[in-house]
Amino acid sequence: MKYLLIIVPAAALLFMLPFIRCFLKRLSLYGGIKSVCRKNGMTFVPAHPFWIFGNIKSGRCDFHIVGGSILYRVKLAGSISRNNLYSFRNSGIYLVRPLMWAISYTRHAIKYEAKNKRPFDFEYGMRDEWRGHEITDILLFNPAPGGVSISMKDGTMKGIGNGDYTGEAYFYNKTGFLKLLKSKGVSDSERPQSLLTEAE
């Protein structure tokens, strides 16, 4: 009995570790985005209260980044394991090759699994005053997987990286997205007055 008191909590902790890692990664992402927004005159706007738990199956947009005439509409996705591989077939189907627990002798036998998802809804949380902005839809993977690809019509898979189009949005990981934001700083004349006051 006393062994169960040790084994059960240990197993539960082992099971939860990937999810704890994911949450900590999301907190780090939020801190990085807020820091870049503050320095570059941009504004972080959540699309819903639970944006930090955004996942690939939910479909809805999770947050927006607004700066001057630029608008990024961001859908969050995340990989429980950095070893997993993802491939996008169309707006309703994606593929996952789950390699989290794979060892070198078994990796070749693990195939891609087709999973259903909702088409990404980047109109979710959209405000009328943003309609005239230069809009870019982003699929932000955090935590990032071991690799991402798109499924071609001939059955092959084409690997993609930061800034490549998945068929619904432009793929980015945390590092790539923060670099993108840093490259798009706005001038003082374009900044909301509240941001200018805060910076002074």
Secondary structure, DSSP 8 states (H G I E B T S, - for coil): -HHHHHHHHHHHHHHHHHHHHHHHHHHHHHHHHHHHHHHHT-EEEESSTTGGG--TTT-B--EEEEETTEEEEEEEE--SSTT-EEEEEETTEEEEE--TT--TTTGGG---EEEE----BTTTT--GGGTTSEEEEEEEESS--SEEEEE-TTS-EEEE-TT-B-SSSEEEEHHHHHHHHHTT---GGGS-HHHHHHH-
